[in-house]
Amino acid sequence: MIIEGIINKIPKDEGEELIGGLIFGLFFGLIGGLIVGLIFGLIVGLIFGLIVGLIFGLIGGLIGDLIGGLGYLLSFFTFLGLASLISHHPHFLPLWLFFLMGIVLVELFFWLDTQKPKRKQSKFWFVCLKKLEALGETIFVLGIQNLGRLVINKLRIFDKWEIILKWIGYIGAGLIGLIIIIGILYLYIKLNSLKYKK
């Protein structure tokens, strides 16, 4: 009704041109807007999606894999150490002394932990959780120590101690010689650089 009123007030020859212009503008404006909007939306969406996806995918994957790998290694070596402690108990230590050393390590790890319970968290369950964590760390340390002892015994390192000391001496002498040569070269270059100080 409003459009008909406006059209009736416009002279007939100008009305046809106006209607043609309106239809032409509406049609090509709609099509042009759709095409430009689709192209711009696709390009921006693809670029933004690729960048954000790559960044968060790489960072998330790296962090997730790192945490998972570390957790797997710690748990694997903890249980391997526990199995070695159960199957190959160190006979040079009495069993009571071994357990006493374990208890001391659990308490040491517990007291070295600086994390505090949250305000509404139960202190009893927090201490239980921290004691379990300290127990796991103790089993890990004692197990790795026991695995190291078993490897040393298996490789008979103490039987070949003279050869090992001889090679340590060779490596040490080589490192000391290398350090002396690098030090002399450093001093030589440092003294020559004094030429350019004003």
Buried (B, 14 or more C-beta within 10 A) or exposed (E): EEEEEEEEEEEEEEBEEBEEEEEEEEEEEEEEEEEEEEEEEEEEEEEEEEEEEEEEEEEEEEEEEEEEEEEEEEEEBBEBBBEBBEEEEBEEEEEEEBEEBBEEBBEEBBEEEEEEBEEEEEEEEBEEBBBEBBBBBBBBBBBBBBBEBBEEEEEEEEEEEEEEEEEEEEEEEEEEEEEEEEEEEEEEEEEEEEEEEE
